[in-house]
Amino acid sequence: MLLERLTAYAREHSEGVPGFHRERECRWKLDVRTGRDGVFTAALIPTPDPDRPKRGIVHLVPSSTRTVGVSPNLGADDIQYVLGWPDEDSNPARVAQCHVAFVGLIEQWAATVSVEVDRMPHVLMQVYRSGVLGSLVRPDGVRAKDGVVIAVDGRYVHESPSVAQFWCEQVGQRKGSGRVGLCMICGQESALANTIPAKVPGSLVPGASNDAALVSVNERVFGYDLSEQLTHIPVCLGCADDLMAGLTSILSSRHSVTFPGQNTRLAWWVSGTDELDHLDLVLDPNPDEVEQLFAAVHRGQPAQRLQGRFCWLAVGGNVARIMVREFIDIALATREGDEVSHDSNVLAWFADHKNTPRHDAPYSLANGIEIPAGRWIHGVPGLAAALGRWDSKANGYRPFGAKNADRPDDVVHQLLQVAVLARPVPMSLRAHLIHRVRNDGRIDDRRAALARLALIRHSYPDKEIRIPMSLDETCTEPAYVAGRLFAALEATQRAAHRPTPKSSVPQEATLADSDVRREVNSTFGDRFLRRAIDTPRPVLVQGRKQATAWITKLRRRSSGAGYAHIQQLTALYELLDHHGGAPVRNTLRQQEQFILGYHHQLAHQIAAARANGTARGSDEQK
């Protein structure tokens, strides 16, 4: 199915492209001119890309895969083939063989085409026989494997009218098996390929150190019945070319993504319709567009969209081979709500991780930095970033690919599986989330959203468990209540250690942690959050003892403030006691519930303080 989808994509998106042609970067142009007296002149001209001066211009030229053998291409190739120039890293004897083979290919071309049909190969043979290329001055910086395209009298050789047919015949001789059979892709009787005639650029395949092939059986041990090449993989030459053209086009399209330090490149496309997928929303969600998507699905899907298929491909590399990590082919949309489809999965992604932000309005830090309002929904890259190390100095997560980021190599791939395929959050990512929260001492919007997503996707099927997206005071799950209680204890300490107000305006829950640290060496959260996530009961017992001193200090300033905090703490402790008390040791699921309860309680406190006109953007350290 994958091979069929790739060839279909190539035929749909590569109309008009000659067979066995690929884009190649050429840093040089061999410009040949014919004088009035028949004397040739030649010059090697640099051709930098205007947008990328250090790179060459890309041309669509005849191209065929070569590994260790000498195998020239037509009209454009390496400097070592076209001019026979070696460098300090190349073998001069082999370079001489490459040049002879290149000239020999032109001779074969000229022998198959008359001057009346196409004069280009004949003129090119005269150029090589004239010796004019031997007098070329070699520019500085030329490398043996630099790409060079040939032009004669202002016309590129590879655009000559007889090139396409001659090149197809050449590739058939090189890559064909000599057998005629039923192609497993197109189902037609045709000449079968012996090897795949093209490769994907290594830059498109994470982990590949060279240009990579999708199908390669170059040793007997790799093949069925100890057979080499494509003996038991009947693919015709045309489909073999389209297969790699489609794969290259997909992996280089804007509908593909990879991140530094990640071992997978992901690509997606839609077949059977001109409708679009919604994966761009998953990567960079816009709240208004997400709401429009929900509304559109509830109104019903257009008939055209029901016919489309959503295809998903994840690949990695190993030297010169492509590893297909995953291929998915599902309906774009269905009429049945319980059937798997791309649209329903994307909607479930947003619904399952949607969570109240810490701050529902923008605010300013003490140093004047403006912080925007938090987000209810998040993109996969943002949540993947939150599974890395928090850098307090840079006030952000360590970037992808950075040293000591402590982020799984395939985290983007795994989270995209969760988003697009409606899978549960992998156990390894759930454990890693807790690991990073405990090590960083930080719980923010994205990590809380991940905790909620993990809880919803792992709900017990035999009993109904509500996973709230904002503070739920009726939720009696002990771990959730324990997280709420820990946040309430932090708020009590902040209120007790706030600076003396200059006016009589109440200032509960307005103290920034920098203010708390002026009076205490470390806050309650600094000392106990990491332990509380794992073993909440002893921490909350300690918190009850310390809260007595905080309340006493509060009462000296304001009896009303002290009473409010006593009332809140008492209610939460009683709620815990009534339902068995805080867990002695949290399971992984209970650790996620603790994080969610802590985040919801803190967001509620900040919103309440803002409603009273007293919020100052506190609690950003968590």
C-alpha positions as CSV (number, residue, x, y, z in Angstrom):
1,M,0.0,0.0,0.0
2,L,2.8,2.4,0.8
3,L,4.5,1.9,-2.6
4,E,1.2,2.4,-4.4
5,R,0.5,5.7,-2.5
6,L,4.0,7.0,-3.2
7,T,3.8,6.3,-6.9
8,A,0.3,7.8,-7.1
9,Y,1.6,10.9,-5.4
10,A,4.4,11.3,-7.9
11,R,2.2,10.9,-10.9
12,E,-0.2,13.5,-9.5
13,H,2.3,16.1,-8.5
14,S,5.2,15.5,-11.0
15,E,3.3,15.8,-14.3
16,G,5.6,16.8,-17.1
17,V,8.8,15.8,-15.4
18,P,10.8,13.4,-17.6
19,G,11.6,10.0,-16.3
20,F,14.7,9.4,-14.2
21,H,15.3,13.1,-13.7
22,R,16.1,14.6,-10.3
23,E,16.8,18.0,-8.9
24,R,20.5,18.6,-8.3
25,E,22.5,21.5,-7.0
26,C,25.1,22.8,-9.4
27,R,27.6,25.3,-8.2
28,W,29.2,25.7,-11.6
29,K,28.3,26.0,-15.3
30,L,30.5,24.9,-18.1
31,D,29.6,27.5,-20.7
32,V,30.7,26.5,-24.2
33,R,30.4,28.9,-27.2
34,T,30.8,28.3,-30.9
35,G,32.6,31.0,-32.9
36,R,31.9,32.0,-36.5
37,D,35.0,30.1,-37.6
38,G,33.9,26.9,-35.8
39,V,36.4,27.4,-32.9
40,F,35.0,26.7,-29.5
41,T,35.6,28.7,-26.3
42,A,34.7,27.5,-22.8
43,A,34.6,28.9,-19.3
44,L,33.7,27.5,-15.9
45,I,31.4,30.0,-14.3
46,P,30.2,29.9,-10.7
47,T,26.5,29.9,-10.3
48,P,25.5,30.8,-6.7
49,D,21.9,30.8,-5.6
50,P,20.8,34.4,-5.2
51,D,19.0,33.5,-2.0
52,R,21.8,31.3,-0.7
53,P,25.2,32.6,-1.9
54,K,27.1,29.6,-0.5
55,R,24.9,27.1,-2.4
56,G,24.5,26.5,-6.1
57,I,21.4,26.7,-8.4
58,V,19.2,23.7,-8.5
59,H,18.5,22.1,-11.9
60,L,16.2,19.2,-12.9
61,V,18.7,16.9,-14.7
62,P,19.1,13.2,-15.7
63,S,20.2,11.2,-12.7
64,S,20.6,7.6,-11.7
65,T,21.8,6.1,-8.4
66,R,25.4,5.1,-8.2
67,T,27.2,3.6,-5.2
68,V,30.9,2.5,-5.7
69,G,30.9,2.0,-9.4
70,V,31.7,4.5,-12.2
71,S,28.3,5.6,-13.6
72,P,28.1,8.9,-15.4
73,N,24.9,11.1,-15.7
74,L,24.0,13.0,-18.8
75,G,24.3,16.8,-19.3
76,A,25.2,17.5,-15.6
77,D,27.4,15.7,-13.2
78,D,30.4,16.0,-10.8
79,I,33.4,18.0,-11.9
80,Q,35.4,14.8,-11.8
81,Y,33.1,13.3,-14.5
82,V,32.7,16.4,-16.7
83,L,36.2,17.7,-16.6
84,G,38.3,15.0,-15.0
85,W,39.6,17.2,-12.2
86,P,40.5,15.5,-9.0
87,D,41.2,17.0,-5.6
88,E,43.3,16.1,-2.6
89,D,40.7,13.6,-1.3
90,S,40.1,11.7,-4.6
91,N,42.0,9.0,-6.4
92,P,43.4,10.4,-9.7
93,A,43.1,7.1,-11.5
94,R,39.5,6.7,-10.6
95,V,38.7,10.3,-11.6
96,A,40.3,9.5,-15.0
97,Q,38.0,6.5,-15.4
98,C,35.0,8.7,-14.5
99,H,35.9,11.3,-17.2
100,V,36.4,8.6,-19.8
101,A,33.0,7.1,-19.0
102,F,31.3,10.5,-19.2
103,V,32.8,11.2,-22.7
104,G,31.9,7.7,-23.7
105,L,28.2,8.3,-22.7
106,I,28.1,11.3,-25.0
107,E,29.5,9.3,-27.8
108,Q,26.7,6.7,-27.3
109,W,24.2,9.5,-27.3
110,A,25.5,10.9,-30.6
111,A,25.5,7.5,-32.2
112,T,21.8,7.1,-31.6
113,V,20.6,10.5,-32.8
114,S,21.1,12.1,-36.2
115,V,22.3,15.7,-36.6
116,E,19.0,16.6,-38.2
117,V,17.0,15.3,-35.1
118,D,19.3,16.8,-32.4
119,R,22.7,18.4,-33.1
120,M,23.5,18.9,-29.4
121,P,25.3,15.5,-28.8
122,H,27.3,16.0,-32.0
123,V,28.4,19.5,-31.1
124,L,29.3,18.3,-27.6
125,M,31.5,15.5,-29.0
126,Q,33.3,18.1,-31.1
127,V,33.9,20.2,-28.0
128,Y,35.6,17.3,-26.2
129,R,37.6,16.3,-29.2
130,S,38.8,19.9,-29.8
131,G,40.8,19.9,-26.6
132,V,39.4,23.3,-25.6
133,L,38.4,22.0,-22.2
134,G,42.0,21.1,-21.5
135,S,43.0,24.7,-21.4
136,L,40.4,25.7,-18.8
137,V,41.8,27.6,-15.8
138,R,40.8,25.9,-12.6
139,P,39.1,28.3,-10.2
140,D,40.0,28.3,-6.6
141,G,37.8,26.2,-4.3
142,V,36.7,23.7,-7.0
143,R,36.0,20.2,-5.5
144,A,35.9,16.9,-7.5
145,K,32.3,16.3,-6.4
146,D,31.0,19.8,-7.1
147,G,28.0,19.7,-9.4
148,V,28.4,21.3,-12.9
149,V,25.8,21.8,-15.6
150,I,26.8,22.1,-19.3
151,A,25.4,24.7,-21.6
152,V,26.3,25.1,-25.3
153,D,25.6,28.4,-27.0
154,G,23.3,29.4,-24.1
155,R,21.3,26.2,-24.1
156,Y,21.5,23.6,-21.4
157,V,22.5,20.1,-22.6
158,H,20.0,18.3,-20.4
159,E,17.1,20.3,-22.1
160,S,17.9,18.9,-25.5
161,P,14.9,17.1,-27.2
162,S,16.5,13.6,-27.4
163,V,17.8,13.5,-23.9
164,A,14.7,12.0,-22.2
165,Q,14.4,9.0,-24.5
166,F,18.1,8.2,-24.6
167,W,18.4,8.5,-20.8
168,C,15.5,6.2,-20.2
169,E,17.1,3.6,-22.4
170,Q,20.4,4.0,-20.5
171,V,18.8,3.6,-17.1
172,G,16.9,0.6,-18.4
173,Q,20.2,-1.0,-19.3
174,R,21.9,-0.1,-16.0
175,K,19.0,-0.8,-13.6
176,G,16.8,-3.3,-15.5
177,S,16.8,-7.0,-14.6
178,G,16.3,-8.1,-18.2
179,R,13.1,-9.8,-17.2
180,V,9.5,-8.9,-18.0
181,G,6.9,-9.5,-15.4
182,L,3.8,-8.3,-13.5
183,C,4.7,-5.2,-11.5
184,M,3.5,-5.4,-7.9
185,I,2.6,-1.7,-7.9
186,C,0.9,-0.9,-11.2
187,G,-0.2,-4.5,-11.9
188,Q,1.0,-4.3,-15.5
189,E,3.3,-6.5,-17.5
190,S,6.5,-4.5,-18.0
191,A,10.3,-4.6,-17.9
192,L,11.3,-5.1,-14.2
193,A,13.9,-3.2,-12.3
194,N,17.0,-4.9,-10.9
195,T,17.7,-2.0,-8.5
196,I,15.9,1.2,-7.6
197,P,17.3,3.9,-10.0
198,A,17.3,6.9,-7.5
199,K,17.8,7.8,-3.9
200,V,16.5,10.4,-1.4
201,P,18.9,13.1,-0.4
202,G,20.4,12.3,3.0
203,S,19.5,15.7,4.3
204,L,15.8,14.7,4.2
205,V,16.4,11.5,6.3
206,P,17.5,11.9,10.0
207,G,20.3,9.4,10.7
208,A,21.3,8.9,7.1
209,S,24.9,9.8,6.4
210,N,24.5,9.4,2.6
211,D,21.7,9.6,0.1
212,A,19.4,6.8,1.1
213,A,17.4,4.1,-0.7
214,L,14.0,2.9,0.3
215,V,14.5,-0.7,-1.1
216,S,18.0,-2.1,-1.3
217,V,19.1,-5.7,-1.4
218,N,22.8,-5.5,-2.3
219,E,23.9,-8.5,-0.4
220,R,22.6,-12.1,-0.5
221,V,22.1,-12.2,3.2
222,F,19.5,-9.4,3.0
223,G,17.3,-11.0,0.3
224,Y,14.7,-13.8,0.3
225,D,16.2,-17.1,-0.5
226,L,19.7,-15.5,-0.5
227,S,18.9,-13.6,-3.7
228,E,20.4,-10.2,-4.5
229,Q,18.7,-7.0,-5.8
230,L,14.9,-7.0,-6.6
231,T,14.6,-10.6,-7.7
232,H,11.6,-11.2,-5.4
233,I,10.3,-7.6,-5.5
234,P,8.8,-7.2,-8.9
235,V,8.7,-3.5,-9.6
236,C,8.8,-2.1,-13.2
237,L,11.3,0.6,-14.0
238,G,8.6,3.3,-14.4
239,C,7.1,2.6,-10.9
240,A,10.6,2.4,-9.4
241,D,11.3,5.9,-10.7
242,D,8.0,7.3,-9.6
243,L,8.3,5.6,-6.2
244,M,11.5,7.5,-5.3
245,A,10.3,10.7,-7.0
246,G,7.1,10.6,-4.8
247,L,9.0,9.9,-1.6
248,T,11.5,12.7,-2.3
249,S,8.7,15.1,-3.1
250,I,6.8,14.2,0.1
251,L,9.8,14.4,2.4
252,S,10.8,17.8,1.0
253,S,7.3,19.3,0.9
254,R,6.0,21.8,3.5
255,H,3.8,19.0,4.8
256,S,6.8,17.4,6.5
257,V,8.6,18.1,9.8
258,T,11.6,17.2,11.7
259,F,13.4,18.8,14.7
260,P,17.1,18.9,15.6
261,G,18.1,16.0,17.8
262,Q,15.0,13.9,16.7
263,N,15.5,10.6,14.8
264,T,12.4,10.8,12.6
265,R,11.1,12.8,9.8
266,L,7.3,12.9,9.4
267,A,5.4,13.7,6.3
268,W,1.7,13.6,5.4
269,W,-0.6,14.1,2.5
270,V,-4.2,13.6,1.3
271,S,-5.2,11.3,-1.6
272,G,-8.5,11.0,-3.4
273,T,-9.6,14.6,-3.0
274,D,-8.4,18.1,-3.1
275,E,-9.4,18.7,0.5
276,L,-6.7,19.6,3.1
277,D,-5.8,17.9,6.3
278,H,-5.7,19.7,9.7
279,L,-2.2,18.7,10.8
280,D,-1.0,22.3,10.5
281,L,-3.4,23.1,13.4
282,V,-1.9,20.3,15.4
283,L,1.6,21.7,14.9
284,D,0.7,25.4,15.4
285,P,-2.9,25.7,16.7
286,N,-5.0,28.8,16.3
287,P,-7.9,28.9,18.8
288,D,-10.3,30.5,16.4
289,E,-9.5,27.9,13.7
290,V,-9.9,25.1,16.1
291,E,-13.3,26.3,17.1
292,Q,-14.3,26.5,13.4
293,L,-13.1,23.0,13.0
294,F,-15.3,21.8,15.8
295,A,-18.3,23.6,14.3
296,A,-17.6,22.3,10.8
297,V,-17.5,18.7,12.0
298,H,-20.7,19.1,14.0
299,R,-22.5,20.4,10.9
300,G,-21.5,17.3,8.9
301,Q,-18.7,16.5,6.5
302,P,-18.9,17.4,2.7
303,A,-19.2,14.4,0.4
304,Q,-15.8,15.1,-1.2
305,R,-14.1,15.0,2.1
306,L,-15.6,11.7,2.9
307,Q,-13.9,10.2,-0.1
308,G,-10.4,11.4,0.9
309,R,-7.7,9.4,2.5
310,F,-5.1,10.7,5.0
311,C,-1.6,9.2,4.6
312,W,1.1,9.5,7.2
313,L,4.7,8.4,6.9
314,A,7.5,8.4,9.5
315,V,11.0,7.6,8.3
316,G,14.5,7.5,9.8
317,G,17.9,6.6,8.3
318,N,20.8,4.3,8.8
319,V,23.8,5.2,6.6
320,A,22.3,4.8,3.1
321,R,19.1,3.1,3.9
322,I,15.6,4.4,4.8
323,M,13.8,2.9,7.7
324,V,10.0,3.2,7.5
325,R,9.1,3.6,11.1
326,E,5.4,3.9,10.4
327,F,2.9,4.3,7.6
328,I,-0.8,5.0,8.2
329,D,-3.6,5.2,5.7
330,I,-7.0,6.2,7.3
331,A,-10.1,8.0,6.1
332,L,-10.0,11.8,6.1
333,A,-13.6,11.9,7.5
334,T,-16.4,9.5,8.1
335,R,-20.1,9.8,8.8
336,E,-19.9,7.5,11.8
337,G,-18.7,9.2,14.9
338,D,-17.1,6.1,16.4
339,E,-15.0,5.3,13.3
340,V,-11.4,6.2,13.0
341,S,-10.7,9.2,10.9
342,H,-8.2,12.0,10.6
343,D,-10.7,14.7,11.5
344,S,-12.1,12.9,14.6
345,N,-8.6,12.2,15.9
346,V,-7.5,15.8,15.5
347,L,-10.7,17.0,17.4
348,A,-10.1,14.5,20.1
349,W,-6.5,15.8,20.5
350,F,-7.7,19.3,21.2
351,A,-10.5,18.1,23.5
352,D,-8.3,15.8,25.5
353,H,-5.4,18.1,26.3
354,K,-7.5,21.4,26.6
355,N,-6.7,22.8,30.1
356,T,-7.0,26.0,32.0
357,P,-4.0,28.3,31.7
358,R,-2.2,29.6,34.7
359,H,-2.9,33.2,33.7
360,D,-6.0,34.0,31.6
361,A,-4.8,37.5,30.9
362,P,-1.4,39.1,30.0
363,Y,0.8,40.5,32.8
364,S,4.2,42.0,33.6
365,L,7.1,40.5,35.5
366,A,8.9,42.5,38.1
367,N,11.7,43.2,35.6
368,G,9.2,44.7,33.1
369,I,9.0,41.8,30.7
370,E,5.5,41.4,29.3
371,I,4.1,37.9,29.4
372,P,1.1,37.0,27.2
373,A,-2.0,35.2,28.5
374,G,-1.7,31.4,28.7
375,R,-3.2,29.1,26.2
376,W,-6.0,26.5,26.6
377,I,-4.7,24.4,23.7
378,H,-1.1,23.6,22.5
379,G,0.7,22.3,19.5
380,V,2.7,19.1,19.4
381,P,6.1,21.0,19.2
382,G,5.3,23.0,22.3
383,L,4.3,20.0,24.3
384,A,7.4,18.1,23.0
385,A,9.6,21.0,24.1
386,A,8.0,20.8,27.6
387,L,9.4,17.3,28.0
388,G,12.9,18.7,28.0
389,R,15.0,20.4,30.6
390,W,13.8,23.8,31.9
391,D,16.6,26.5,31.7
392,S,15.9,29.0,34.4
393,K,18.6,31.4,33.2
394,A,17.1,31.6,29.7
395,N,13.5,31.3,31.1
396,G,12.6,28.6,28.6
397,Y,13.0,25.0,27.7
398,R,16.3,23.8,26.3
399,P,16.0,23.8,22.4
400,F,15.7,20.7,20.3
401,G,19.1,19.2,19.7
402,A,20.8,21.1,22.5
403,K,23.2,19.4,24.9
404,N,21.7,18.3,28.2
405,A,18.1,18.9,26.9
406,D,17.2,15.5,28.4
407,R,14.4,15.1,25.8
408,P,13.6,11.7,24.2
409,D,14.9,11.3,20.6
410,D,11.5,10.5,19.2
411,V,9.3,12.6,21.3
412,V,7.8,14.6,18.4
413,H,7.0,11.4,16.5
414,Q,5.4,9.8,19.6
415,L,3.2,12.9,20.4
416,L,2.1,13.2,16.7
417,Q,1.0,9.6,17.0
418,V,-1.0,10.5,20.0
419,A,-2.5,13.5,18.2
420,V,-3.2,12.1,14.7
421,L,-3.8,8.4,15.5
422,A,-5.7,9.0,18.8
423,R,-3.3,6.7,20.7
424,P,-2.6,6.8,24.5
425,V,0.4,8.8,25.7
426,P,3.2,6.2,25.8
427,M,4.1,5.1,29.3
428,S,7.7,6.2,28.7
429,L,6.6,9.8,28.0
430,R,4.4,9.8,31.0
431,A,7.2,8.7,33.3
432,H,9.6,11.2,31.6
433,L,7.1,14.1,32.3
434,I,7.2,13.3,36.0
435,H,10.9,13.0,35.9
436,R,11.3,16.4,34.4
437,V,8.7,18.0,36.7
438,R,10.5,16.7,39.8
439,N,14.0,17.6,38.5
440,D,13.0,21.1,37.4
441,G,10.5,21.8,40.1
442,R,8.3,23.4,37.5
443,I,4.6,22.8,36.5
444,D,3.3,25.1,33.8
445,D,0.5,25.2,31.3
446,R,2.1,22.8,28.8
447,R,3.1,20.2,31.4
448,A,-0.3,20.3,33.0
449,A,-1.9,19.9,29.6
450,L,0.3,16.8,29.1
451,A,-0.8,15.4,32.4
452,R,-4.5,15.9,31.6
453,L,-4.0,14.3,28.1
454,A,-2.3,11.3,29.7
455,L,-5.1,10.9,32.3
456,I,-7.9,11.0,29.7
457,R,-6.2,8.6,27.3
458,H,-5.6,6.1,30.1
459,S,-9.0,6.3,31.8
460,Y,-10.3,3.1,33.2
461,P,-12.9,1.6,30.9
462,D,-14.9,0.0,33.7
463,K,-15.6,3.1,35.7
464,E,-16.3,6.7,35.0
465,I,-13.5,9.1,36.1
466,R,-13.8,12.8,35.4
467,I,-10.7,14.6,34.4
468,P,-11.4,18.3,34.8
469,M,-10.0,21.0,32.6
470,S,-10.2,23.6,35.3
471,L,-10.7,23.6,39.1
472,D,-13.3,21.1,40.1
473,E,-14.1,21.4,43.8
474,T,-16.4,18.4,43.6
475,C,-13.5,16.1,42.5
476,T,-12.7,13.7,45.4
477,E,-9.7,11.9,43.9
478,P,-7.2,12.0,46.8
479,A,-4.2,12.7,44.6
480,Y,-6.0,15.6,42.8
481,V,-7.1,17.1,46.2
482,A,-3.6,16.6,47.5
483,G,-2.2,18.7,44.6
484,R,-4.8,21.4,45.4
485,L,-3.9,21.4,49.1
486,F,-0.2,21.8,48.3
487,A,-1.0,24.8,46.2
488,A,-3.1,26.2,49.0
489,L,-0.2,25.8,51.5
490,E,2.1,27.7,49.1
491,A,-0.5,30.5,48.9
492,T,-0.7,30.7,52.7
493,Q,3.1,31.0,53.0
494,R,3.2,33.7,50.3
495,A,0.5,35.6,52.1
496,A,2.3,35.3,55.4
497,H,5.6,36.6,54.0
498,R,4.3,39.4,51.8
499,P,5.7,42.9,52.5
500,T,3.6,45.1,54.7
501,P,1.1,46.8,52.4
502,K,1.2,50.6,52.0
503,S,-2.5,50.9,52.0
504,S,-5.4,49.0,53.5
505,V,-6.2,47.2,50.2
506,P,-6.2,43.4,50.8
507,Q,-3.2,41.8,49.1
508,E,-3.7,38.1,49.6
509,A,-2.0,35.7,47.1
510,T,-0.2,38.6,45.4
511,L,3.4,38.0,46.6
512,A,5.9,37.0,44.0
513,D,8.4,34.3,44.9
514,S,11.2,36.8,44.9
515,D,9.5,38.6,47.7
516,V,9.1,35.4,49.7
517,R,12.8,34.6,49.3
518,R,13.7,38.0,50.9
519,E,12.4,36.5,54.2
520,V,12.9,32.8,53.8
521,N,15.9,30.8,52.5
522,S,13.6,28.6,50.4
523,T,9.9,28.4,50.0
524,F,7.6,25.5,50.9
525,G,7.4,24.7,47.2
526,D,11.1,24.8,46.7
527,R,11.6,22.3,49.5
528,F,8.8,19.9,49.1
529,L,7.2,20.0,45.6
530,R,9.4,17.2,44.3
531,R,8.7,15.0,47.3
532,A,5.0,15.8,47.3
533,I,4.5,14.6,43.8
534,D,5.8,11.2,44.8
535,T,4.9,10.9,48.5
536,P,2.2,13.5,49.3
537,R,1.1,12.3,52.8
538,P,4.2,13.1,54.8
539,V,4.7,16.4,53.0
540,L,1.1,17.5,53.7
541,V,1.5,16.5,57.4
542,Q,4.6,18.7,57.5
543,G,2.6,21.5,55.7
544,R,-0.1,21.4,58.4
545,K,2.5,22.0,61.1
546,Q,4.2,24.8,59.3
547,A,0.8,26.4,58.3
548,T,0.2,27.2,62.0
549,A,3.1,29.6,62.1
550,W,2.0,31.2,58.8
551,I,-1.5,31.7,60.0
552,T,-0.3,33.2,63.2
553,K,1.8,35.7,61.3
554,L,-1.2,36.4,59.0
555,R,-3.5,37.1,61.9
556,R,-1.2,39.8,63.3
557,R,-1.7,41.7,60.1
558,S,-5.3,40.9,59.2
559,S,-7.7,38.6,61.0
560,G,-9.8,38.3,57.9
561,A,-6.9,37.1,55.7
562,G,-5.9,34.6,58.4
563,Y,-9.5,33.3,58.7
564,A,-9.8,32.9,54.9
565,H,-6.7,30.7,54.7
566,I,-7.7,28.7,57.7
567,Q,-11.1,28.0,56.2
568,Q,-9.6,26.9,52.8
569,L,-6.9,24.6,54.4
570,T,-9.4,23.1,56.8
571,A,-11.8,22.3,54.0
572,L,-9.2,20.6,51.9
573,Y,-7.7,18.6,54.8
574,E,-11.2,17.4,55.8
575,L,-12.0,16.5,52.2
576,L,-8.9,14.4,52.0
577,D,-9.5,12.7,55.4
578,H,-13.1,11.9,54.4
579,H,-11.8,10.0,51.3
580,G,-9.0,8.0,52.9
581,G,-6.4,10.7,53.2
582,A,-3.5,11.6,50.9
583,P,-1.7,8.7,49.3
584,V,1.4,7.6,51.1
585,R,3.0,7.0,47.7
586,N,1.5,8.1,44.4
587,T,1.2,5.8,41.4
588,L,2.1,7.3,38.0
589,R,-1.5,8.1,37.4
590,Q,-1.8,9.7,40.9
591,Q,1.3,11.8,40.2
592,E,-0.4,13.2,37.1
593,Q,-3.6,13.9,39.1
594,F,-1.5,15.7,41.7
595,I,0.1,17.9,39.0
596,L,-3.4,18.7,37.6
597,G,-4.9,19.5,40.9
598,Y,-1.9,21.7,41.8
599,H,-2.1,23.6,38.5
600,H,-5.9,24.1,38.7
601,Q,-5.8,25.4,42.3
602,L,-3.0,27.8,41.5
603,A,-4.8,29.1,38.3
604,H,-8.0,29.6,40.4
605,Q,-6.1,31.5,43.1
606,I,-4.5,33.8,40.5
607,A,-7.8,34.4,38.7
608,A,-9.4,35.2,42.1
609,A,-6.6,37.6,43.0
610,R,-6.9,39.3,39.6
611,A,-10.6,39.7,40.0
612,N,-10.0,41.5,43.3
613,G,-7.4,43.7,41.6
614,T,-4.5,42.3,43.6
615,A,-2.7,39.9,41.2
616,R,0.9,40.7,40.3
617,G,1.9,37.7,38.2
618,S,3.1,35.5,41.0
619,D,4.0,31.9,41.0
620,E,5.9,31.9,37.7
621,Q,8.6,29.7,39.1
622,K,6.3,26.6,38.9
